Amino acid sequence: MAFLSRQDGSVKTKCLYLLLICSAFARATQPPDEIVIDGGRYYAGNVFGQHDYAAHTNITLRSFRIMQTEVTYLLYSAIHEWALSRGYAFGSGCNGAIYEECRPADTDNGRHPVTNVEWSDAVIFANALSEKAGMKPVYLTPEGVPARDSSRDDFMQDAQADGYRLPTAEEWQIAARGGKNGLKNATYGFRFSGSNHAKTVAWFPDFSDPQFGTVRVKSRQPNALGLYDMSGNVSEWVDTFTTVSGVKMYYFCGGSFLLPTMNLASCDMHSAGYALPDTGFRLVRK
């Protein structure tokens, strides 16, 4: 009969512990779970906090998948490191923020939403994540090759590609409101994503706290579809822009820990090369 010494047991315990740690890290550096948004006709516009849709606009969307959470710093940094060795060039981002300063990279094991990323950084990250996952990148340069450098913003989209991309403002809004589940459950009138009570589903400003900032993803309840943090924590870049004085200004939506409570129709905008301490993103795909 073989006997296990205390020393052998200690070694096996340590090995098992390291295996569990590595397994948890591997899961955390995989893309978040995704929720399918069924295609169809939807209401769009500022109809939050009310059930009077008299002034609504009807839109038609194709089905798409959207990440359940915002992209975390842990995932972003892992893909960033992988991508740099393959010719990509985009910003390194932050592990959330305390007011306008980056949190330490190891806070909550990197599970805060990545922040301080430009719109163009999010686009190039999407291409890098697509390539690593064996998918066809969506964003192309004017020359028709997959974009790898965030110093430009003249990207085109390959409509046939199956990779990741930013959602349009309409896709983002419908997902935030709960998609067809929101219609079925009569939750389209919620002011925030999943509730009329901000504290239930959103992380909004508390300027009395000098350490106030982001929280780790999934810190509040999800909406009817199971999507987290569509209201508050960080605003999210979307792939919709308007032109101001000849400059493309891209929208970011949802409010943040630095912005007062607002409904889901409220979006702000900035140029593609501007990074903010309270703005991150999540991705969609076919």
Protein Blocks (a to p, Z undefined) as FASTA:
>chain_A
ZZddfklmmmmmmmmmmmmmmmmmmmmmpccddddddeddddedjfehiabfklpccddd
ddddddfbdcdfklmmmmmmmmmmnopacdebjehjehjbccdfkgghhpaccehiafkl
mmmmmmmmmmmnopacfbdcfkopacfbfkbccbccdfkbcbdcdddfklmmmmmnopjm
lmmnopmmpmbghiablklmpccddfkbmkbccddehkbccdfkopahkgghiacddfbd
cdeehiacdddehiaakbccddfkbccdddfkbccfkbccddddZZ
